[in-house]
Amino acid sequence: MELQTVRDEDIEILLIDLHRAHGYDFSDYSRASMKRRLIRLITIDKFPSFAEMHYRLIHDSFYLRRFIEEITVNVTEMFRDPEFFKYLRQHIIPTLGTYPFIRIWVAGCASGEEAYSIAILLKEANLLHKSLIYATDLNPRVLEKAKSGIFSLKSIKQYSENYLASGGYEDFSSYYSAKYDVVIFNEALRKKVVFSTHNLVSDSSFNSFQLVLCRNVLIYFNTHLQSHVLDLIDKSLDNLGYLAMGTKETLRFSGISPKYKQVDTKEKIWRKHDS
C-alpha cells in the first residue's frame, strides 16, 4: 500500500474512534510517525484496505493490543549511546549517591534494556542497595519481556561492547546467566527494577524522583503532547534532580525550560533549579 493511499482524514477518524471505543488517545502523536506505522501494519498484516483495518481495531480487542504494541514500540539496547552512560557514571551517579535513597524513573522503557543498564551503573557505584528504578511503558507485552530479564544471546556482544565503551570495568558476563540462545540477568538487578504500565498521555505523576530518563520518546509526539509530558516529568522530579533526554530532543523553548540548566554542552541532561 502506498503512502498516499492512507488519507490524513481517515487517520483522524480512526484516532477519534479509538479514543471513544477503547480510551486510548493517540491524537497528539506525530502524524508522520503514525502514518508510517499504520502503513507498515496494513502491509505486514495484509489488509486489503485501510477501512478493514479500522473496523478490526474497533471490534477486535486482540488486534487492538497488536496495534498498541506496534505504534508504541521503541528499539533500544543496553548502554545505548555509551558516552551518555559514561557521563552518568562519572558525573550524575556520584551526586545521586549523596541521597539517603535514590529513586529513578525510566519513562518509555520499552523492553527494559535501559533500566538494567542503570541498575548496573548503580551496582558498580555501590548504590544499588539504596536505590529503586521505576521503569514504565504503555506497551504491556514489552513490559512482560522486560520483567523477565531475558534477552537474546545474539544481542549480548553489542551490549558488552557498549558497556565497555561506557566505562564498565567488570566482566559483563557476571551480570547474567546464559542458557541455550538466551541470557537472564541476575536477580540482584531484576529485584531493583519495578516495571509497570504508565501512559504519559493520560496518567499522572506517581512518585518523586532524583533522575528521570525519557530518551527518544518525545520525538514521536507533537509539540502539544511534548509540553504535556514535560510538565508531568517536571512534577515528578525533585528540585536539583536530573532529566535525561534523547540526542534529538531538547528542553529549549519548552514551558519548563527556565527551571532547568543543561549540565554539559554535549549530553542532553538537565538539572532542575526551582529558584
C-alpha positions in Angstrom: 0.0 0.0 0.0 1.4 3.4 -1.0 1.8 6.2 1.5 -0.7 8.5 -0.4 -3.5 5.9 -0.2 -3.8 6.4 3.6 -5.5 9.8 3.8 -4.9 12.1 6.6 -8.7 12.5 7.3 -9.0 8.7 7.6 -6.3 8.7 10.2 -8.1 11.4 12.2 -11.4 9.5 12.2 -9.6 6.3 13.3 -7.9 8.1 16.2 -11.2 9.6 17.3 -12.9 6.2 17.2 -10.1 4.5 19.1 -10.5 7.1 21.9 -14.2 6.7 22.0 -14.3 2.9 21.8 -11.2 2.0 23.9 -10.0 5.1 25.7 -6.6 5.3 24.0 -5.8 8.8 23.0 -3.2 9.0 20.2 -4.4 12.3 18.9 -1.2 14.2 19.8 1.2 11.6 18.4 3.3 12.7 15.5 1.2 12.2 12.3 4.2 11.3 10.2 5.3 8.6 12.6 1.7 7.4 13.0 1.2 7.2 9.2 4.4 5.2 8.7 3.4 2.7 11.4 -0.2 2.3 10.1 1.1 1.6 6.6 3.5 -1.0 8.0 0.7 -2.7 9.8 -1.5 -2.7 6.7 1.3 -4.2 4.7 2.5 -6.9 7.0 -1.0 -8.0 8.2 -2.2 -7.9 4.6 -5.3 -5.8 4.9 -7.0 -5.1 1.6 -7.9 -1.6 2.7 -7.4 0.9 5.5 -11.2 0.7 6.2 -10.8 -3.0 7.0 -8.0 -2.4 9.5 -10.1 0.4 11.0 -13.0 -2.0 11.5 -10.8 -4.7 13.1 -9.2 -2.2 15.5 -12.6 -1.1 16.8 -14.1 -4.5 17.2 -11.2 -6.9 17.9 -9.6 -6.4 21.3 -6.8 -8.8 20.4 -5.8 -6.9 17.3 -6.1 -3.6 19.3 -3.3 -4.9 21.5 -1.2 -5.7 18.5 -1.8 -2.2 17.2 -0.7 -0.6 20.5 2.4 -2.7 20.5 3.3 -1.6 17.0 2.5 2.1 17.5 4.4 2.4 20.8 7.4 0.1 20.1 10.8 1.6 20.7 14.0 0.0 19.5 16.7 0.0 22.3 19.8 -1.7 23.6 21.8 -1.8 26.7 24.2 1.1 27.2 22.9 2.7 24.0 25.0 5.9 23.3 27.9 4.8 25.6 29.2 8.3 26.0 25.9 9.2 27.6 26.2 6.4 30.1 29.9 7.3 30.8 28.7 10.8 31.7 26.1 9.3 34.0 28.7 7.1 35.6 31.2 9.8 36.2 29.1 12.9 37.0 25.5 12.1 37.8 25.5 8.8 39.7 28.1 10.1 42.3 25.8 13.0 43.0 22.8 10.7 43.5 24.9 8.8 46.0 24.6 11.7 48.4 20.8 11.0 48.8 19.7 8.6 51.6 17.6 6.8 49.0 17.6 7.0 45.2 14.5 6.9 43.0 14.9 6.8 39.3 12.2 6.8 36.6 12.9 5.3 33.1 9.9 6.6 31.1 9.1 4.7 27.9 11.3 1.9 29.0 10.3 -0.5 26.1 11.8 -3.9 26.8 13.9 -2.8 29.7 17.5 -2.6 28.4 18.0 1.0 29.6 16.6 0.2 33.1 19.0 -2.7 33.5 21.9 -0.5 32.3 21.1 2.0 35.1 20.9 -0.8 37.6 24.4 -1.9 36.6 25.8 1.6 36.9 24.3 1.8 40.4 25.7 -1.6 41.4 29.2 -0.6 40.3 28.9 2.6 42.3 27.9 0.5 45.3 24.5 2.3 45.4 22.1 -0.3 44.2 21.2 -1.4 47.7 19.6 2.0 48.4 18.0 2.5 45.0 14.8 1.7 43.2 14.3 2.1 39.5 10.7 2.6 38.2 10.5 1.5 34.5 7.2 2.3 32.7 5.7 1.9 29.3 2.3 1.9 27.6 3.1 -1.4 25.9 2.1 -4.3 28.2 3.8 -7.1 26.1 7.2 -5.5 26.1 6.9 -4.9 29.8 6.3 -8.7 30.3 9.6 -9.3 28.4 11.4 -6.6 30.5 10.3 -8.1 33.8 11.7 -11.5 32.8 15.2 -10.0 32.3 15.6 -12.4 29.4 17.4 -11.3 26.2 18.7 -12.9 23.1 22.3 -14.2 23.3 22.9 -12.6 19.9 22.5 -9.1 21.3 24.9 -9.6 24.2 28.0 -9.0 22.1 26.8 -5.5 21.2 25.6 -4.9 24.8 29.0 -5.9 26.1 30.8 -3.6 23.7 28.6 -0.7 24.7 29.2 -1.5 28.4 32.9 -1.3 28.0 32.7 1.9 25.9 30.7 3.4 28.7 33.5 2.9 31.2 32.4 -0.5 32.5 35.3 -2.4 34.1 33.7 -5.7 35.3 33.3 -8.9 33.3 29.9 -8.1 31.7 29.0 -11.9 31.7 29.0 -11.7 35.6 25.6 -9.9 35.3 23.8 -12.7 33.6 23.5 -16.4 33.1 23.4 -17.9 29.6 21.2 -20.8 28.6 20.9 -22.0 25.1 20.2 -18.9 22.9 19.2 -16.5 25.7 20.6 -14.9 28.8 18.8 -13.9 32.0 20.1 -11.0 34.1 20.8 -11.6 37.7 18.1 -11.4 40.3 20.1 -8.8 42.2 19.4 -6.4 39.3 15.9 -7.5 38.5 14.6 -7.0 42.0 15.6 -3.4 42.0 13.6 -2.5 38.9 9.8 -2.1 39.2 8.2 -2.4 35.8 4.6 -1.1 35.3 2.3 0.3 32.7 2.0 4.1 32.6 0.5 6.3 29.9 2.5 9.5 29.5 -0.5 11.0 27.7 -3.2 10.4 30.3 -1.7 9.2 33.6 -0.5 11.4 36.4 2.7 11.7 38.4 3.2 8.7 40.8 6.4 9.5 42.8 9.2 11.9 43.3 12.5 11.2 41.6 16.1 12.4 41.6 16.7 11.2 38.0 14.2 10.8 35.1 15.3 9.3 31.8 12.9 10.0 28.9 15.1 9.3 25.9 13.8 9.0 22.3 10.2 9.2 23.4 9.2 12.8 22.7 10.3 12.6 19.1 7.1 10.6 18.4 4.8 13.3 19.9 3.7 16.7 18.5 4.5 19.9 20.3 1.4 20.0 22.4 1.9 16.4 23.8 5.6 17.1 24.3 4.7 20.0 26.5 2.2 17.9 28.4 4.8 15.1 29.1 7.5 17.6 30.1 5.1 19.2 32.6 4.3 15.7 34.0 8.1 14.9 34.3 8.7 18.3 36.0 6.0 17.5 38.6 7.8 14.1 39.2 11.3 15.5 39.6 12.8 16.7 42.8 14.5 20.1 42.9 18.1 19.6 41.9 17.1 16.4 40.2 18.2 15.4 36.6 16.3 14.9 33.4 18.0 13.0 30.6 16.6 13.1 27.0 17.5 11.7 23.6 20.0 13.1 21.2 17.4 14.7 19.1 15.3 16.1 21.9 15.6 19.3 23.9 14.1 21.4 26.7 14.8 24.6 24.7 11.6 26.6 24.1 9.6 24.4 26.5 7.5 25.9 29.3 9.6 24.3 32.0 12.9 25.4 30.4 13.5 28.4 32.8 13.7 26.0 35.7 16.4 23.8 34.1 20.1 24.1 33.2 21.9 21.8 30.8 24.8 20.2 32.8 27.0 19.6 29.7 27.2 21.1 26.3 27.2 17.7 24.6 25.0 15.4 26.7 21.2 16.0 26.8 21.0 16.1 30.6 19.4 19.0 32.5 19.3 19.8 36.2 16.2 21.3 37.9 16.6 24.5 39.8 13.2 25.8 41.0 14.7 29.0 42.2 
